[in-house]
Amino acid sequence: MLSGRVHPAEAYRQVEFDARVHGASQQELVWICFEQLTGALGTAIHVHEIGDPQLRSRSLSRAVSSLLALEMGLSGDDPVVLAMRDLYSRARSSILSCAVDFDAERLDHIRRDFIDIHAALSGG
């Protein structure tokens, strides 16, 4: 019964992810969330083009989970925190709407925005 088994590549990805998270600082966890978000969106776009709806769905779910983790890590009510909370919420809503009506261009725009934000926050 192969349907219940995890693909080996997915299992290795999960083990690597768990190891990184386990030893990460708070700042590193934020970077991991950004990497997971942008990677998941890139994967969703790619697998949509090649016709893999299951992996597309899992990738969009991983992107939403990354945004939720980023949002849960925010605290306070200063203007930057409020702006980031709004950004994460709007991005999450857009990604969820793309799960129903896939829009690769919109997802790529979100992906590029978060790549830029990550670079700006990390000084690179």
Buried (B, 14 or more C-beta within 10 A) or exposed (E): EEEEEEEEEEEEEEEEBEEBBEEEEEEEBBBBBBBBBBBBBBBBBBBBEEEBEEBBEBBBBBBBBBBBBBBEEEEEEEEEEEEBBEBBEEBBEBBBEBBEEBBBEBBBEBBEEBBEBBEEEEEE
